[in-house]
Amino acid sequence: MFRPTAPHLPPWLAHTLRAQREPVPWSAVTRGALSAGPLLLVAVRAGHTSLGVVAAIAAMLAGINDRPGSRRASVKRLGLPALAGALGLLAGTYAGERTGAVVLTVVLTLVGLVAGGISAVGPVASAAGTQLLVGSAVGAGMPLPDPGWERALAFLAGAGWLLLLRLALPTPGSLTGDFRFDGEREAVAGVYDAVAELLDAVGGPDAIRRRAALTAALDHAQDALAGPRLRRYASSSAERRLHAQYAAALPLAEAATALAWAGETLSARASEGPRRLAAAVRGNNHTGPLPAPSRSMPALRALDDALLHAAEAFDQGRGGDLHTRQRGAGDRLRAALGAAGREYGLRVALCFGASAAIAQALHRSQWYGTHEHWYWLPATAVFLVKPDLGPLVSRVLNRAAGTVLGALLFAGLAAVLPRPEGLVALVALSGALIPVATRHFAAQTAVVTVLVLALVMVGGEPQASAGRIGETLLACAIVLIVGHLTMPGQRGGGVRGRLTAASAAAYAYLTHVLDESDAPRIGGSGTPSGHRATRWTLRREAYRTLAEARSAITLAAHELPALARHTEGADEVALLLERLVDTTTACAVHLDDTGEIGTRHRERLAALLTELRGPGERLGLRLPRTPLAG
């Protein structure tokens, strides 16, 4: 019988239509409703509407960055981009007031170069670069009567208000135990759940995906616990307990990874212990008796030992090392000036500078009539040139569709809503919808478009939906052209940079384990004293950098073929590196149990190192050397 098959969509179109499926973040929705709208209402009532508009813009941008996580992590995730946005607003205001069109365009281009390079450092730095660019464009072009320093303070106040809401309002799970650590507690519990799910999947086709999910859970918990603090070490018993519970999960994760590598199906009993530990973390209570798995092989014995260690750590709660490798200023500078930072910086500078130049030309030729919105064009280009938001063609299509939808929706609402009360209410509603709309870039664009157009009208300007659509389509054309231009150096620098970091971390982890096997033993067997902590730090770094490389490769693979071809073969290298790190983990567990690395493990390591050479060289990577590789 003939069965019709679903049409196979090209990767760039499939990504454009894909949306995330997550529960509604009601806490973030509440914060969004209480941020931009109330700030704007207070400013309007106080007679400082223009400053209220700036504060609402800052709250909107902070709302886009308001993602699930711990309170402590939100300080950096929301605070640093806000500081960058205020700095950009200050610089843009004075540059717009004191320079002409040509000099202003040059200044904005240089800002784009710096912000693009900074964005290569990491997600928070990327958000900071975005707000730096948006702030500079708004400061240079938005016609406001207030001096630059007042605008910058209003921007900080808007973002600070949302951050204050994030720190003060309760979230799901905050009523269990210490109010301050609800996000951290859920993150640590998620690690134990991920360990249990990996153990259930051992020996089946889902094991690889579950191991990747365990890596993501460990990364999330590590970030949640390692946020900024006033003191160097955990200062309360609840925080020390969470640190101990996270540290106790690392040997469990190591044993589970080794079992997945071995590929032998386990009994359901193996995952019961980690699930009980997850429940104990969420309930902030003791574990009770834990079922012991079989001890028939080294990895199972390691799992049993890790469960016993976890039970002891849960009872004592004395704290534990988060096993993070700190990045200094030199590391960040090298990332910004590396191949990825240079390529992205040049592309952002060209997009931002070209859009600013075109906008200035159109503005001074009176194409805008009496409306002073030229800054919309470079500000829109900022979001379109961001690879964090998806492949280039996906960003462009979603931005265009979302802007048209949002502008048409606002035009209908503006015709019936009272002013300014109805528009302020629309701003509050849009702020509440942003956390939900972040699931899809087109939906987020539509909500942000409604919010921005409402702010423009509250500021005293007429309805501008048509202009918003026109400028967005023009920005899309600019970014599409610049995105396909040939740049100095090798294309795909972002992916190669991530893979280079991942290979360096993987080889550092492997070298350490090989060194462990040659180190003198205490009592003739077991792991040398002090080596485990370093090993876990290196393992976490290896898996984290691999996950970052995987994300970059996935985005690059969904570009148009003209761009995707520059990173062909990257997924093969990432897969081999993942197998190398998994095998190294299995070696470490076997080493702890027997005092040596097994012949099977050494043969597999040597085969993987040999297999990596070909695709690595074709991609232009310089892979490190190890004792096994020669």
C-alpha atoms as one frame of an Amber mdcrd trajectory, in Angstrom:
protein
   0.000   0.000   0.000   1.331   3.391  -0.985   1.856   5.841   1.879   2.531
   9.472   1.042   5.676  10.783   2.686   6.061  14.200   4.221   7.993  16.640
   2.030  11.663  16.954   2.940  12.337  20.613   3.672  15.785  22.105   3.081
  17.637  22.759   6.375  17.396  26.569   6.148  13.607  26.423   5.711  13.131
  23.749   8.384  14.946  25.939  10.903  12.832  28.946   9.923   9.614  27.071
  10.733  10.879  25.377  13.900   9.682  26.630  17.303  10.728  25.612  20.786
   8.212  23.725  22.902   8.459  24.599  26.570   6.075  25.225  29.471   4.853
  28.793  29.853   7.322  30.614  32.158   4.683  32.267  34.324   7.233  33.898
  36.620   8.924  35.615  33.665   5.513  36.585  32.256   4.670  38.263  35.567
   7.976  40.127  35.616   7.453  41.257  32.029   3.998  42.619  32.845   5.397
  44.561  35.823   8.426  46.011  34.038   8.117  48.200  30.926   4.430  49.145
  31.273   4.476  50.322  34.916   7.765  52.155  34.370   6.275  54.018  31.424
   3.087  54.812  33.356   5.028  56.310  36.280   7.140  58.413  33.911   4.081
  59.699  32.024   2.345  60.657  35.276   5.516  62.381  36.501   5.904  64.398
  33.290   9.098  62.618  32.127   7.690  60.650  29.218  10.908  60.624  27.186
  12.907  59.105  30.040  10.118  56.598  30.583  10.421  55.518  26.952  14.153
  54.913  27.429  13.543  52.946  30.646  10.883  50.855  28.908  13.281  50.056
  26.044  15.874  48.888  28.586  13.294  46.758  30.396  12.251  45.225  27.064
  15.851  44.312  26.201  16.402  42.892  29.679  13.189  40.884  29.288  14.593
  39.245  26.157  17.588  38.097  28.255  15.405  37.000  31.201  15.760  33.243
  30.776  15.297  30.383  33.268  18.103  29.994  35.761  19.226  31.016  39.205
  18.839  34.430  40.748  22.593  34.775  41.112  23.229  33.969  37.437  20.602
  36.528  36.404  22.697  39.330  37.903  25.358  38.809  35.252  22.960  37.765
  32.474  20.838  40.926  32.859  23.246  43.358  34.500  26.272  43.281  32.192
  24.276  43.816  28.961  22.420  46.678  30.673  25.712  48.373  31.561  26.869
  47.971  27.957  23.562  49.393  26.679  23.829  52.432  28.945  27.405  53.014
  27.763  26.288  52.770  24.133  23.395  55.140  24.767  25.750  57.679  26.349
  28.321  57.431  23.558  25.674  57.518  20.816  23.970  60.571  22.292  27.124
  62.683  22.398  28.331  61.431  19.009  24.948  62.293  17.458  24.945  65.757
  18.989  28.514  66.756  18.223  29.368  65.136  14.883  28.085  65.210  11.341
  26.680  62.336   9.315  30.039  61.088   7.995  31.864  61.121  11.321  28.851
  59.617  13.081  28.767  56.754  10.573  32.474  56.092  11.142  31.964  56.108
  14.917  29.054  53.666  14.709  31.060  51.410  12.390  33.903  51.283  14.925
  31.419  50.522  17.694  30.119  47.669  15.546  33.650  46.308  15.123  34.254
  46.303  18.881  30.822  44.888  19.753  31.152  42.123  17.166  34.522  41.020
  18.512  33.230  41.062  22.091  30.280  38.890  21.072  32.637  35.993  20.279
  33.587  35.688  23.967  30.335  34.028  25.087  26.539  34.342  25.415  26.556
  37.121  28.034  29.196  39.053  26.108  27.115  38.630  22.953  24.065  40.097
  24.700  26.245  42.954  25.944  27.474  43.610  22.403  23.891  43.681  21.140
  22.777  46.233  23.732  25.908  48.317  23.138  24.946  48.601  19.464  21.239
  49.197  20.080  22.037  51.803  22.728  24.439  53.666  20.453  21.917  53.718
  17.579  19.057  54.893  19.817  21.244  57.494  21.506  22.456  58.888  18.183
  19.077  58.976  16.467  16.152  59.120  18.876  15.006  62.760  19.246  14.831
  63.198  23.028  15.118  66.434  25.023  17.134  64.884  27.842  20.937  65.024
  28.148  22.953  61.881  27.569  23.702  61.144  31.207  19.997  61.253  32.106
  19.187  58.868  29.268  21.902  56.464  30.472  20.571  56.572  34.052  17.020
  55.964  32.808  18.276  52.983  30.795  19.991  51.522  33.857  16.880  52.152
  35.938  14.689  50.270  33.456  16.951  47.214  33.304  17.625  47.439  37.042
  13.908  47.361  37.795  13.468  44.079  35.929  16.561  42.660  37.663  15.104
  43.700  41.022  11.877  41.889  40.146  13.914  38.822  39.214  15.683  38.847
  42.574  12.634  39.654  44.727   9.619  37.851  43.269   9.061  34.156  44.068
   9.426  31.531  41.378   8.259  27.885  41.192  10.093  25.909  43.859  11.165
  28.947  45.883   8.927  28.009  48.810  10.913  24.785  49.342  13.922  25.487
  51.526  15.922  28.674  51.077  14.122  31.284  48.931  17.394  32.500  47.405
  18.428  29.227  45.793  15.345  27.943  43.991  16.954  28.113  40.544  20.144
  26.475  41.795  18.192  23.680  43.487  16.216  22.854  40.353  19.403  22.913
  38.264  21.214  20.463  40.562  18.170  18.169  40.700  18.124  18.224  36.900
  21.648  16.758  36.862  20.573  13.725  38.901  17.510  13.277  36.686  19.759
  13.406  33.608  22.060  10.760  35.126  19.056   8.497  35.755  17.761   8.969
  32.207  21.183   8.159  30.764  21.352   4.964  32.837  17.914   3.968  31.543
  19.077   4.555  27.959  22.355   2.592  28.219  22.551  -0.048  25.518  19.821
   1.592  23.428  19.683   4.047  20.522  18.837   6.969  22.809  22.056   6.803
  24.838  23.953   9.402  22.785  21.160  11.963  23.090  20.841  11.315  26.831
  24.574  11.813  27.309  24.297  15.179  25.550  21.350  16.051  27.806  23.498
  15.206  30.845  26.177  17.587  29.577  23.578  20.345  29.169  22.254  19.725
  32.694  25.759  19.894  34.175  26.518  23.111  32.253  23.274  24.666  33.484
  23.915  23.694  37.112  27.506  24.879  36.942  26.404  28.280  35.629  23.619
  28.537  38.205  25.974  27.917  41.122  28.946  29.891  39.820  27.205  33.271
  39.517  28.611  36.447  41.089  28.760  36.663  44.879  30.005  39.141  47.451
  32.121  36.506  49.165  34.557  34.154  47.495  33.050  31.004  49.013  29.504
  29.817  49.726  28.367  31.758  52.774  25.305  29.859  54.005  24.576  26.262
  54.955  21.934  26.003  52.202  24.404  27.131  49.552  27.169  24.860  50.839
  24.711  21.976  50.766  23.867  22.672  47.115  27.551  22.846  46.240  28.093
  19.484  47.927  25.161  17.967  46.072  26.472  19.232  42.728  29.988  17.950
  43.436  28.540  14.553  44.389  26.860  14.320  40.978  30.162  14.459  39.072
  31.367  10.907  39.861  27.851   9.662  39.121  27.948  11.373  35.729  31.384
   9.904  35.070  30.239   6.376  35.901  27.054   6.745  33.824  29.083   7.940
  30.829  31.421   4.966  31.161  28.437   2.612  31.264  26.993   4.237  28.146
  30.361   3.754  26.427  30.377   0.062  27.357  26.869  -0.273  25.907  25.603
  -3.113  28.090  21.939  -2.793  29.063  21.362  -2.209  32.786  18.548  -3.167
  35.124  15.999  -0.569  36.159  17.500  -0.659  39.653  20.585   1.254  38.449
  18.649   4.501  37.927  16.615   4.396  41.148  19.382   5.902  43.273  19.948
   9.030  41.137  16.183   9.614  40.972  15.918   9.512  44.747  18.802  11.951
  44.955  16.991  14.292  42.549  13.876  14.156  44.742  15.984  14.873  47.834
  17.479  17.969  46.179  14.065  19.301  45.148  12.511  18.595  48.534  15.562
  19.861  50.434  15.565  16.745  52.616  17.642  13.626  53.280  18.015  10.841
  50.764  17.091   7.852  52.912  18.406   4.417  51.892  19.608   4.184  48.301
  19.339   0.953  46.257  22.792  -0.357  45.369  23.358  -1.481  41.766  25.236
  -4.610  40.807  29.034  -4.430  41.142  29.824  -6.808  38.286  32.008  -4.440
  36.222  34.265  -1.411  36.887  31.721   1.200  35.791  28.976  -0.364  37.956
  31.332  -0.443  40.915  32.103   3.222  40.256  28.370   3.959  40.147  27.826
   2.209  43.478  30.764   4.026  45.084  29.455   7.355  43.720  26.011   6.694
  45.230  27.574   5.981  48.624  29.645   9.163  48.339  26.548  11.158  47.363
  24.577   9.870  50.360  27.422  10.942  52.651  27.725  14.353  50.951  23.959
  14.953  51.191  24.032  14.256  54.943  27.093  16.380  55.696  26.579  19.191
  53.164  30.044  20.668  53.664  30.317  22.240  50.242  32.265  21.194  47.199
  34.345  22.405  44.299  32.308  23.412  41.242  35.198  22.265  39.029  35.048
  25.303  36.770  38.121  26.541  34.952  38.169  30.303  35.368  38.648  32.411
  32.245  40.898  35.398  32.744  41.031  38.677  30.857  43.677  37.227  28.543
  41.416  34.321  27.542  38.565  36.695  26.741  40.831  38.998  24.773  42.139
  36.084  22.709  38.563  34.998  21.967  37.612  38.516  20.841  40.712  38.870
  18.660  40.653  35.303  17.331  39.368  34.140  13.965  35.731  34.047  15.113
  35.927  37.485  16.732  37.600  39.068  13.714  35.167  37.582  11.206  32.097
  38.451  13.250  33.426  41.909  14.146  33.994  42.804  10.489  30.567  41.566
   9.490  28.810  43.454  12.294  30.799  46.604  11.533  29.864  46.448   7.849
  26.170  45.798   8.546  25.894  48.405  11.276  27.958  51.006   9.438  26.238
  50.488   6.065  22.763  50.632   7.604  23.689  53.791   9.532  25.072  55.440
   6.372  21.998  54.554   4.298  19.683  55.664   7.090  21.493  59.004   7.383
  21.267  59.557   3.637  17.550  58.773   3.544  16.881  60.870   6.620  18.692
  63.958   5.333  17.007  63.639   1.943  13.638  63.887   3.775  12.580  60.369
   2.779  11.265  60.091   6.310   9.219  63.277   6.055   8.656  64.678   9.550
   9.424  61.408  11.373  12.802  61.032  13.047  13.267  57.265  12.944  16.521
  56.753  11.055  18.018  54.867  13.996  15.544  52.010  13.398  17.525  50.790
  10.406  20.890  50.172  12.180  19.114  48.915  15.321  17.236  46.341  13.240
  20.436  45.263  11.495  21.951  44.524  14.918  19.496  41.706  15.579  19.612
  40.420  12.021  23.396  40.009  12.033  23.394  38.030  15.307  24.175  34.316
  14.749  22.882  33.602  18.292  19.351  34.030  16.924  19.664  31.412  14.205
  21.041  31.001  10.671  21.145  34.102   8.490  18.273  33.319   6.117  16.117
  32.120   9.036  16.710  35.374  10.897  15.875  37.458   7.845  12.665  35.606
   6.972  11.424  35.550  10.544  12.297  39.185  11.133  10.440  40.285   7.995
   7.364  38.177   8.758   7.297  39.182  12.432   7.648  42.887  11.660   4.858
  42.869   9.080   2.565  40.998  11.458   3.401  43.211  14.422   3.083  46.453
  12.459  -0.297  45.500  11.001  -1.542  44.377  14.400  -0.433  47.622  15.995
  -2.023  49.708  13.253  -5.378  48.106  14.038  -4.973  48.497  17.798  -3.758
  52.092  17.595  -6.947  53.062  15.775  -9.145  52.070  18.730  -7.001  52.369
  21.876  -7.204  55.512  24.036  -4.018  57.540  24.434  -1.849  57.269  26.374
  -3.558  54.813  28.757  -4.356  52.203  26.111  -0.856  52.377  24.670   0.724
  51.982  28.129  -1.462  48.922  28.694  -0.316  47.579  25.305   3.320  48.051
  26.383   2.619  46.095  29.590   0.908  43.306  27.647   3.781  43.109  25.175
   6.283  42.923  28.026   4.359  39.991  29.474   4.340  38.191  26.114   8.078
  38.501  25.426   9.115  35.486  27.595   6.615  33.318  25.678   7.457  34.803
  22.280  11.180  33.988  22.618  10.299  30.441  21.498  10.299  31.661  17.892
  12.130  34.631  16.413   9.173  35.728  14.271   6.854  35.757  17.286   9.413
  37.657  19.348   9.824  40.184  16.531   6.063  40.712  16.285   5.725  41.379
  20.018   8.748  43.693  20.098   7.429  45.587  17.050   4.114  46.262  18.789
   5.931  47.397  21.933   8.320  49.723  20.080   5.574  51.319  17.975   3.516
  51.885  21.113   6.495  53.589  22.780   6.951  55.847  19.755   3.319  56.991
  19.944   3.481  57.526  23.701   6.510  59.719  23.026   4.296  62.016  20.960
   4.924  60.841  17.403   2.258  59.652  14.931   1.591  56.045  13.997   4.608
  54.653  12.088   3.787  51.078  11.082   4.497  51.594   7.387   7.903  53.100
   8.056   8.764  50.247  10.412   7.976  47.670   7.731   9.977  49.511   5.084
  13.069  49.907   7.245  12.984  46.292   8.348  12.850  45.023   4.773  15.735
  47.344   3.876  17.760  46.063   6.852  17.042  42.488   5.743  18.443  43.253
   2.295  21.587  44.868   3.765  22.317  41.961   6.096  21.696  39.363   3.377
  24.180  41.097   1.081  26.853  41.628   3.753  26.305  38.137   5.144  27.311
  36.584   1.826  30.300  38.851   1.149  33.758  37.302   1.150  35.779  38.438
   4.166  39.537  38.331   4.841  40.596  34.949   6.207  38.838  31.602   6.112
  35.036  31.493   6.158  33.358  29.700   9.069  35.785  31.046  11.664  33.181
  30.753  14.416  32.762  27.020  13.933  36.498  26.428  13.557  37.218  28.487
  16.652  34.735  26.436  18.710  36.134  23.165  17.363  39.697  24.266  18.095
  38.751  25.037  21.698  36.901  21.725  21.992  39.820  19.706  20.608  42.278
  21.453  22.937  40.048  20.688  25.934  39.517  17.063  24.848  43.246  16.460
  24.385  44.059  18.144  27.721  41.598  15.796  29.431  43.046  12.755  27.650
  46.627  13.742  28.475  45.752  14.127  32.151  44.173  10.663  32.308  47.181
   9.131  30.565  49.444  10.897  33.054  47.316   9.492  35.884  47.932   5.976
  34.614  51.689   6.542  34.845  51.641   8.272  38.246  52.599   6.419  41.454
  49.671   4.880  43.324  48.749   5.126  46.969  48.718   1.570  48.278  49.410
   0.194  44.814  46.031   0.963  43.217  43.415   3.625  42.830  43.696   7.171
  41.617  46.638   9.289  42.787  45.697  11.782  45.479  44.577  15.150  44.123
  44.168  13.994  40.510  40.412  13.453  40.548  39.494  17.092  41.143  41.669
  18.214  38.229  40.297  15.411  36.070  36.693  16.404  36.720  37.497  20.028
  35.907  39.087  19.000  32.619  36.200  16.660  31.810  33.657  19.405  32.425
  35.645  21.770  30.204  35.868  19.167  27.439  32.141  18.418  27.395  31.167
  22.089  27.722  33.321  23.231  24.802  32.053  20.313  22.723  28.452  21.342
  23.419  29.268  24.906  22.332  30.900  23.601  19.161  27.870  21.416  18.440
  25.549  24.432  18.721  27.696  26.456  16.317  27.856  23.553  13.840  24.083
  23.058  13.949  23.474  26.726  13.150  26.011  26.688  10.312  24.450  23.559
   8.819  21.094  25.355   8.506  22.495  28.216   6.443  21.953  28.468   2.706
  24.213  26.052   0.784  26.531  28.910  -0.244  27.408  29.447   3.437  26.914
  25.939   4.819  29.569  24.455   2.529  32.335  26.338   4.378  31.854  24.158
   7.471  31.295  20.797   5.809  32.914  18.025   7.815  32.689  19.885  11.116
  29.996  17.561  12.446  32.226  14.533  11.768  35.064  16.095  13.771  32.707
  16.951  16.643  31.346  13.404  16.709  34.847  11.920  16.832  35.851  14.322
  19.608  32.765  13.328  21.592  33.691   9.659  21.219  37.228  10.497  22.283
  36.033  12.233  25.451  33.567   9.416  26.204  36.357   6.858  25.780  38.664
   8.907  27.990  35.967   8.936  30.675  35.626   5.159  30.423  39.435   4.915
  30.737  39.372   7.048  33.884  36.707   4.882  35.521  38.597   1.688  34.623
  41.794   3.268  35.941  40.189   4.049  39.293  39.018   0.460  39.632  42.048
  -1.479  38.412  44.947   0.973  38.594  45.603   0.806  34.862  44.039   1.549
  31.500  42.771  -1.573  29.764  44.084  -2.791  26.428  40.659  -2.344  24.815
  40.557   1.272  25.961  44.048   2.060  24.645  43.287   0.501  21.275  40.090
   2.493  20.972  41.868   5.729  21.933  44.601   5.130  19.362  42.021   4.380
  16.657  40.059   7.563  17.418  43.183   9.738  17.408  44.179   8.312  14.043
  40.652   8.732  12.682  40.558  12.375  13.764  43.599  13.394  11.751  42.003
  13.244   8.301  38.789  15.254   8.847  40.589  17.597  11.230  43.204  18.522
   8.633  40.577  18.907   5.897  38.789  21.423   8.113  42.029  23.298   8.789
  42.342  22.353  12.485  45.672  21.880  14.207  45.051  18.985  16.556  47.355
  18.632  19.589  49.592  15.649  20.087  49.306  13.014  22.819  51.575  10.153
  23.916  49.273   7.707  22.139  49.246   9.742  18.913  53.002  10.133  18.796
